[in-house]
Amino acid sequence: MENTIHRKYLKGQYIVQQGDICRFESFVIKGCLKTFYVDNEGQEHVVLFAIENWWTADLGSFLTQKPADYNVQCIEDTEVIQFSSDKMELLYQEIPKLERFFRIIIQKAFVASEKRIVRNFSLPAKERYIEFKKTYPQIEQRVPQYLIASYLGITKEFLSKIRGQIIAEQ
Amino acid sequence: MENTIHRKYLKGQYIVQQGDICRFESFVIKGCLKTFYVDNEGQEHVVLFAIENWWTADLGSFLTQKPADYNVQCIEDTEVIQFSSDKMELLYQEIPKLERFFRIIIQKAFVASEKRIVRNFSLPAKERYIEFKKTYPQIEQRVPQYLIASYLGITKEFLSKIRGQIIAEQ
């Protein structure tokens, strides 16, 4: 298939690097990835994770074909199918239902993203961690704790303290 | 048009109330609205604003037809066209390009939402306020400062201090 690439990445390799243009949307067949941002102080902030059957990209860069704000890096050896912007356009024209499928996926992602903003403002870190475990149990088990801390916007020491509290309460 | 309502609301009235089911997506013809969440301590957290030519709803509730997490309230006298879930389905079937239109709108909204999460983690409040003013100049001028403070996740006193700093620097 033209403009469609079946590709394997090793743990640690990048699908997108901050500053590059994100040329593909990647569907994850196998593996685990993180999308993260490095701020001016060099600190890493995890934006999203992705596992099997999820899509990943720097969507803003993919849509505009401008330099990416984020990095997408493999946390495990990862296998993806990648679709270029041209290919996606072709697919949308050939299969109108795909447009619907992506509209619904992205609406759900948007709702989840808004909920995360509200939780970050209104819930203590401990409740946010419990919510994260409940919502993404598979990710919680596969991803190193310091990345979950970053996703929650707290230090890994603070997450470790929270986990200790939760275990003590059980 | 069946399932489509042209409706006027007064300042202070609600389009959606937390706990109700959001039955419509509303296209704003005139006016200004805020989407907000009230936490268990009774504190209000602004999630989104909407002005002319924007769409507003508790999207999670609209999609699932389950009780809304958020309130959508008019900050000014507001005029909207409201589309029910059934009507939206009909429109998507009659006008396939509408599916595309909404896919693109919501992708952009998702990208903006993710950026907001990253900024909340990585930028000081002052930079976030400057970014907000740049991105949404019309909203910044129309919306009371305490609501902007809530949107930014800071107190109104802190926003006032930041504004003072910015004026002093000019």
Chai-1 contact restraints between the chains, C-beta under 6 A:
chainA,res_idxA,chainB,res_idxB,connection_type,confidence,min_distance_angstrom,max_distance_angstrom,comment,restraint_id
A,Y37,B,V118,contact,1.0,0.0,6.0,A-B,restraint_1
A,D39,B,S122,contact,1.0,0.0,6.0,A-B,restraint_2
A,H45,B,V118,contact,1.0,0.0,6.0,A-B,restraint_3
A,H45,B,F121,contact,1.0,0.0,6.0,A-B,restraint_4
A,H45,B,S122,contact,1.0,0.0,6.0,A-B,restraint_5
A,V47,B,E114,contact,1.0,0.0,6.0,A-B,restraint_6
A,V47,B,V118,contact,1.0,0.0,6.0,A-B,restraint_7
A,L59,B,V111,contact,1.0,0.0,6.0,A-B,restraint_8
A,G60,B,V111,contact,1.0,0.0,6.0,A-B,restraint_9
A,P96,B,P96,contact,1.0,0.0,6.0,A-B,restraint_10
A,E99,B,E99,contact,1.0,0.0,6.0,A-B,restraint_11
A,E99,B,R100,contact,1.0,0.0,6.0,A-B,restraint_12
A,E99,B,R103,contact,1.0,0.0,6.0,A-B,restraint_13
A,R100,B,E99,contact,1.0,0.0,6.0,A-B,restraint_14
A,F102,B,R103,contact,1.0,0.0,6.0,A-B,restraint_15
A,R103,B,E99,contact,1.0,0.0,6.0,A-B,restraint_16
A,R103,B,F102,contact,1.0,0.0,6.0,A-B,restraint_17
A,R103,B,R103,contact,1.0,0.0,6.0,A-B,restraint_18
A,I106,B,I106,contact,1.0,0.0,6.0,A-B,restraint_19
A,I106,B,Q107,contact,1.0,0.0,6.0,A-B,restraint_20
A,I106,B,F110,contact,1.0,0.0,6.0,A-B,restraint_21
A,Q107,B,I106,contact,1.0,0.0,6.0,A-B,restraint_22
A,A109,B,F110,contact,1.0,0.0,6.0,A-B,restraint_23
A,F110,B,I106,contact,1.0,0.0,6.0,A-B,restraint_24
A,F110,B,A109,contact,1.0,0.0,6.0,A-B,restraint_25
A,F110,B,F110,contact,1.0,0.0,6.0,A-B,restraint_26
A,V111,B,L59,contact,1.0,0.0,6.0,A-B,restraint_27
A,V111,B,G60,contact,1.0,0.0,6.0,A-B,restraint_28
A,S113,B,S113,contact,1.0,0.0,6.0,A-B,restraint_29
A,S113,B,E114,contact,1.0,0.0,6.0,A-B,restraint_30
A,E114,B,V47,contact,1.0,0.0,6.0,A-B,restraint_31
A,E114,B,S113,contact,1.0,0.0,6.0,A-B,restraint_32
A,V118,B,Y37,contact,1.0,0.0,6.0,A-B,restraint_33
A,V118,B,H45,contact,1.0,0.0,6.0,A-B,restraint_34
A,V118,B,V47,contact,1.0,0.0,6.0,A-B,restraint_35
A,F121,B,H45,contact,1.0,0.0,6.0,A-B,restraint_36
A,F121,B,G153,contact,1.0,0.0,6.0,A-B,restraint_37
A,S122,B,D39,contact,1.0,0.0,6.0,A-B,restraint_38
A,S122,B,H45,contact,1.0,0.0,6.0,A-B,restraint_39
A,G153,B,F121,contact,1.0,0.0,6.0,A-B,restraint_40
